[in-house]
Amino acid sequence: MAPSFDNLPDDVDIDDIDIDFSDLRDQYEVRMEEGLDTFVIVDGLPKVPEDSKQKLVKFILRKLTTAGKTSEDLIFMPLNEDTGMTEGYAFVEYGAPEQAVAAVKQLNGTPLDKKHTMAVNKLTDIERFGREGRIEEEYTAPHMDEFQEKDHLRWWLADNEGRDQFVLYRADNVGVYWNEKDDSPEPIVDRQHWTESFIQWSPKGTYLTSMHAQGVQLWGGPSWSRQKRFAHPGVNLVDYSPDERYLTTWSHRPMQVDEGHPVLSVEEDGKNYIIWDVETGKVLRSFVTLDLPGPAADAEGNPIKKKLQWPAFKWSADAKYVARMTPGQSISVYELPRMNLVDKTSIKIEGVMDFEWSPATPQREGQKNYEQLLCYWTPELGSQPAKVGLMTLPSKDIVRTRNLFNVSDAKLHWQSNADFLCVKVDRHSKSKKSLATNLEIFRIKEKGVPVEVVDSIKDTVINFAWEPKGDRFVLITAGEVPAGAAVPPKTAVSFFCPEKAKGNQVGNFKLIRTVDKKNNNAIHWSPSGRFVLVATVLSQQSFDLDFYDFDYEGEKDEKDKDLTANLQLMATGDHYGVTDIEWDPSGRFVATSASVWKHRMENGYHLYDFKGTLLREEPLEQFKQWAWRPRPERLLSKEEMKAVRKNLREWSKQFEEQDAAKKNTANRAVVEQRRRALDEWLAWRERTENDLREERTEYGLEELSLEEKAAREEDVEGTYVDEVVEEIVEESEEIIG
């Protein structure tokens, strides 16, 4: 009801009365954009005749419905009256404003074919930014900046000596170095406060990542200039996709994003994860951290610290998919770059504990279509056994399952070529007082994906590692820890390889050798395979380094004639306080380091060659991190690599000549340095003599030349006296009778 003014006194000014007209404004206000927030404009469409219009509408409808609810009746595609062709754009109405926003985010930039890319914008944005007065009537050519050549981001691969690079982080300094075999390295670049927490290379070595309170920065090129930056307040961890196209950032505290932020939108407010497009620097999607299962506090009310699963988002081998797990419930698989949920729903897997993508695109027998494999495992639930499953994407078909019993824990280990999957299963006895381990090895390439069981393992496996691009593996086992024991139990290192088989088939896996009474807990394979370093890290009692060769060229034992390996211990060593071990990308060198992040005793690094020969030992105060620069995949074919191995002796002569020339160059440098020092001293002497001569002349003193001095010395007469000195060496008396 409208307010009445009949009873107001005459001296009251109506303009001074605070009257609430909000109900009238809500009722009669003209809303220019009411309903338009559900509309989007789709541009970049092909121009087709009227006969093909309906077919084009159906084609784009399949893409439009992935973001929300719409239909053919809600798509208006205007025609040009003169040409009878469509105009190349369409108006689309969605069921809700949120769906229109999702369509812009997911579909903008989606390619339709080789010539057409779909551009999707909100109709309200067109009205807001394109209204009268904001667009110039006359066309003005845009200003084009002059072309500036950018740094080549993989310049280091052109090094004539084929050297690798590494980064050292010590105190507040971060330096990048060439690896020199015989000499101490000199920094290519060395900067203070380059990062605030740690540094990290991208998977192919293109970028060096630095961490800051405001976000992440990527550096590269010969000038080490900043290439990219990603604003994520309070970022703690980063993870790249295998092809470096995408980046995941995470912060343990939810982000606080206000309106008007130059990069982030209010959609990122309260989120922990962001997935970025590295090339464009745009946010693809953001997520919150999921609560891990289990109680938040113990029986006494103390909070229980839960270990973060990192990376939470795991990438398929070709980075077409990224997935994360809701523990105990499901696995959500997203398709890149739109980050839409595959089939619009998560994969329900009751009790799921862990999952892993195959590290390479699989090649299963009889499978010709594109696929990516994903494996997972679930524990025993009620009367149901534990289970390992192998799923193919995008079809989500289960291609293999394996039931397991009495399972305490399981770990999934893919071989780098996706030829094998090893599931390390820790089994408990019926009384649950003892544990044992067996290996379930899935042969991915063989028909039906058969499973081979290695159950000759008595103790618990604490570490397992496949040979890169090979079919051999090493594992470390440990016995049970006695109650109250202060010293951890001894470990045993076991080496396995397959038996010889016909053709390209791989035989059954057999134990080569077990080395008992060790303290080892770490396995580090050379990236090229064949050589493996078995070590003891993060221990206060032992610091062993054992270098093994799986293809020793010496004589083979009779018992190993049918095996595809000839194992030999090449060298042993030790590095006090070693905390980290990392091979260089070529497999020629390995660095062991002791980081101040773990302890403060004898921090620094050692550098070894693949045979275990110590090349360099350098203690560094406040040493924090060592990281080799990764290399992209090799471009040589398998046949070309075999030819290189076959003619390795010929190649090695060339390398030896280069090494000798380099040493001679170093010797010549020493000689040249000494010659320069001598020349500098002679020049100083000459300058000093000239200064003395000028001083004598200034004070009127006689100055004689060297020739005059010599002549005067010859004219001086002298007397020479010869003095004979006798010395009795021995004296004896003899009586002559």
Long-range contacts (C-beta under 8 A, 24 or more apart in sequence): 33-124, 33-127, 36-123, 36-124, 36-127, 37-97, 37-100, 37-122, 37-123, 37-124, 38-93, 38-94, 38-95, 38-96, 38-97, 38-99, 38-100, 39-91, 39-92, 39-93, 39-94, 39-100, 39-122, 39-123, 39-124, 40-91, 40-92, 40-94, 40-100, 40-103, 40-104, 40-120, 40-121, 40-122, 40-123, 41-89, 41-90, 41-91, 41-92, 41-120, 41-121, 41-122, 41-123, 41-126, 42-89, 42-90, 42-91, 42-92, 42-107, 42-118, 42-119, 42-120, 43-88, 43-89, 43-118, 43-119, 43-120, 43-121, 44-88, 44-89, 44-112, 44-116, 44-117, 44-118, 44-119, 45-77, 45-86, 45-88, 45-89, 45-90, 45-112, 45-116, 45-118, 46-86, 46-88, 46-112, 46-113, 46-115, 46-116, 47-85, 47-86, 47-87, 47-88, 48-85, 48-86, 49-84, 49-85, 49-86, 50-79, 50-84, 50-85, 50-86, 53-77, 53-79, 53-86, 56-86, 57-90, 59-112, 60-90, 60-112, 60-118, 63-107, 63-110, 63-118, 64-92, 64-103, 64-107, 66-106, 66-107, 66-338, 66-340, 66-344, 67-94, 67-99, 67-102, 67-103, 67-105, 67-106, 67-107, 67-340, 68-94, 68-95, 68-96, 68-98, 68-99, 68-100, 68-102, 68-103, 69-94, 69-95, 69-96, 69-99, 70-94, 70-95, 70-99, 91-123, 106-338, 106-339, 106-340, 107-338, 110-338, 150-221, 151-220, 151-221, 151-222, 151-223, 151-225, 152-221, 152-222, 153-206, 153-207, 153-220, 153-221, 153-227, 154-205, 154-206, 154-632, 155-221, 155-222, 156-205, 156-629, 157-631, 157-632, 161-658, 162-586, 164-584, 164-585, 164-586, 164-589, 164-628, 164-629, 164-631, 165-205, 165-628, 165-629, 166-584, 166-591, 166-626, 166-627, 166-628, 166-629, 167-199, 167-201, 167-208, 167-625, 167-626, 167-627, 167-629, 168-605, 168-620, 168-623, 168-625, 168-626, 169-195, 169-198, 169-199, 169-623, 169-624, 169-625, 169-626, 170-620, 170-621, 170-622, 170-623, 170-624, 171-621, 171-622, 171-624, 174-199, 174-210, 176-208, 176-224, 176-629, 179-584, 179-589, 179-607, 181-589, 181-609, 181-615, 181-659, 182-615, 182-662, 182-663, 183-666, 184-616, 184-618, 188-224, 189-224, 197-236, 198-624, 198-625, 199-625, 199-627, 200-238, 200-627, 201-627, 201-628, 201-629, 201-630, 202-240, 202-244, 202-630, 203-240, 203-241, 203-242, 203-243, 203-244, 203-630, 204-243, 204-244, 204-630, 204-631, 204-632, 204-633, 205-585, 205-629, 205-630, 205-631, 205-632, 206-244, 207-244, 209-238, 211-235, 211-236, 211-238, 215-249, 216-247, 216-249, 218-278, 228-278, 228-281, 229-281, 230-263, 230-274, 230-276, 230-281, 231-261, 231-262, 231-263, 231-264, 232-274, 233-257, 237-310, 239-310, 239-311, 239-313, 240-278, 241-315, 241-319, 241-322, 241-336, 242-315, 242-317, 242-318, 242-319, 243-318, 243-319, 244-278, 245-277, 245-278, 245-279, 245-319, 245-336, 246-275, 246-276, 246-277, 246-278, 246-284, 246-315, 246-319, 246-322, 246-336, 246-337, 247-275, 247-276, 247-278, 248-273, 248-274, 248-275, 248-276, 248-311, 248-312, 248-313, 248-322, 249-273, 249-274, 249-276, 250-289, 250-310, 250-312, 252-289, 252-308, 254-288, 273-312, 273-313, 275-313, 275-322, 275-339, 277-337, 284-336, 284-337, 284-338, 284-339, 285-334, 285-339, 287-324, 290-324, 290-326, 290-327, 292-327, 293-327, 293-328, 314-355, 314-356, 314-357, 315-357, 316-357, 316-358, 316-372, 316-374, 316-393, 317-357, 317-358, 317-359, 317-360, 317-361, 317-372, 317-418, 318-361, 318-372, 320-372, 321-357, 321-372, 321-393, 321-394, 323-355, 323-357, 323-374, 325-352, 325-354, 325-355, 327-352, 327-353, 328-352, 328-353, 331-355, 331-374, 331-376, 333-374, 333-393, 335-394, 342-393, 342-394, 342-396, 343-394, 343-396, 347-391, 347-396, 349-376, 349-378, 349-389, 350-378, 350-381, 351-378, 351-379, 351-381, 352-376, 352-377, 352-378, 353-377, 353-378, 353-379, 353-410, 354-410, 354-411, 354-412, 355-412, 356-412, 356-414, 357-414, 358-414, 358-418, 358-421, 358-444, 359-414, 359-415, 359-416, 359-417, 359-418, 360-416, 360-417, 360-418, 361-418, 362-418, 362-444, 362-445, 363-418, 363-445, 364-399, 364-444, 364-445, 364-449, 365-445, 365-446, 365-447, 366-447, 371-395, 373-399, 373-418, 373-444, 375-412, 375-414, 375-421, 375-423, 375-442, 376-412, 377-404, 377-410, 377-412, 377-423, 379-407, 380-405, 380-407, 386-410, 388-412, 388-423, 388-440, 390-421, 390-442, 390-449, 399-449, 400-442, 400-448, 400-449, 400-451, 402-440, 402-442, 402-451, 404-440, 406-430, 408-435, 411-464, 413-464, 413-465, 413-466, 414-466, 415-466, 415-470, 415-471, 416-466, 416-468, 416-469, 417-469, 418-444, 419-443, 419-444, 419-445, 419-471, 419-506, 420-444, 420-466, 420-471, 422-464, 422-466, 422-473, 424-461, 424-464, 426-460, 426-461, 434-480, 435-460, 435-480, 436-460, 437-461, 437-477, 439-464, 439-475, 441-509, 443-506, 452-508, 452-509, 454-496, 454-509, 456-511, 457-494, 459-492, 462-491, 462-521, 463-521, 463-522, 463-523, 464-523, 465-523, 465-524, 465-525, 465-532, 466-525, 467-525, 467-529, 467-530, 467-532, 467-550, 468-525, 468-526, 468-527, 468-528, 468-529, 469-528, 469-529, 470-529, 470-530, 471-497, 471-498, 471-506, 471-564, 472-496, 472-497, 472-498, 472-550, 472-564, 472-565, 473-509, 474-523, 474-525, 474-532, 474-534, 475-523, 476-520, 476-521, 476-523, 476-534, 487-541, 488-519, 490-516, 490-517, 490-518, 490-519, 491-518, 491-519, 491-520, 491-521, 492-516, 492-517, 492-518, 493-518, 493-520, 493-534, 493-546, 495-548, 495-550, 495-565, 495-567, 497-550, 497-563, 497-564, 497-565, 498-563, 498-564, 499-562, 499-563, 499-564, 500-562, 500-563, 500-564, 507-564, 510-563, 512-560, 512-563, 512-565, 512-567, 513-567, 518-544, 519-544, 520-544, 520-546, 522-581, 524-581, 524-582, 524-583, 524-590, 525-583, 526-583, 526-587, 526-590, 526-610, 527-583, 527-584, 527-585, 527-586, 527-587, 528-586, 528-587, 529-587, 530-587, 531-570, 531-587, 531-610, 533-581, 533-583, 533-590, 533-612, 535-578, 535-581, 535-592, 536-578, 537-578, 537-579, 537-580, 537-581, 538-579, 538-598, 543-574, 543-575, 543-576, 543-577, 543-578, 544-572, 544-573, 544-574, 545-572, 545-573, 545-574, 545-575, 545-578, 545-592, 545-608, 545-612, 546-571, 546-572, 547-571, 547-572, 547-573, 547-608, 547-610, 547-611, 547-612, 570-611, 570-612, 571-611, 571-612, 571-613, 572-612, 573-608, 573-612, 573-614, 575-606, 576-601, 576-602, 577-601, 577-602, 577-603, 578-606, 580-626, 582-626, 582-627, 582-628, 583-628, 584-628, 585-628, 585-629, 585-630, 585-631, 586-631, 589-615, 591-626, 591-628, 593-623, 593-625, 593-626, 594-623, 595-623, 595-624, 595-625, 596-622, 596-623, 596-624, 597-624, 597-625
